[in-house]
């Protein structure tokens, strides 16, 4: 793999993280609008004193208001997702052009037409995200608006039934000052929205890469999974690191919410003879090129156990398995994590050697 292309891809990942944060920042005015709505609706008569009809009318207004704010946020984010996919496609073309001379892939792209294709892909391609398998971007944002607005109403109904005052209900929704307003329903809404934004931005960027790969199959050998070398990387992403899959036949990020993994385009042998990689980025800076588990094997025992858990950590150190074999042992044929019992069934001798 070309070192310049890898560095360009890593810079792109940093940009994506910045884009995610930029989109998250756009949530603030919508949360403030929900806060204002709640205070205005609960400033009058105590809910316990309202008739059923008046109470139902009030909670309907609150539900519709919360839903409207989250839907408005979703609509803004969806526009950004299409832009991110289009930009990802064009960046990939320019990146290959720059790292491997002579392709000129970016010069022939009809960007307006490609943007329409990518918009459909971003909105309609189901995600493989754990817990949201098969759902689309639209599904995730619709669920955010529906689930969160229902959550507010359900909590308000229960609070009224329990005889709580309006002030107590507002506090339940906003959180308490002593805890920095981190213990209210609005904080939960904020976390949910942030997770969806991080996940869907990654999804959109990967759709741009996938479309680029399909459009250039004549020069592309496959796609190589690239994980982040730090302690927050998931078990799936750790085990997939640096594996190469044929175009459209392997797993694709994001595999879970908040996934930070990406893929590298691998050119056919006749095009990829320049600039071999001998380094890659990690939490400790540049390290020699290696897979996630080769890197983890060189980390302190405490860090290994923190990442893997004590049993898997001991198996990594003392089970006599190569880094590649250990990685293969973590996932089933569908790239889903194996339990310790399933791993033991497949490699009993390694467990015995590790004293487990």
Secondary structure, 3 states (H helix, E strand, C coil): CEHHHHHHHHHHHHHHHHHHHHHHHCCHHHHHHHHHHHHHHCCCCCHHHCCHHHHHHHHHHHHHHHHHHHHHHHHHHHHHHHHHHHHHHHHHHHHHHHHCCCCCCHHHCCHHHHHHHHHHHHHHCCCCCCCCCCCCHHHHHHHHHHHHHHHHHHHHHHHHHCCCCHHHHHHHHHCCHHHCCCCCHHHHHHHHHHHHHHHHHHHHHHHHHHHHHHHCCCCEEEEEEECCCCCCCCHHHHHHCCCEECCCCCCCCCCCCCCCCEEEEEECCCCCCCCECCEEEECCEEEECCCHHHHHHCCCHHHHHHHHCHHHHHHHHHCCCCHHHHHHHHECCCCCECCHHHHHHHCHHHHHHCCC
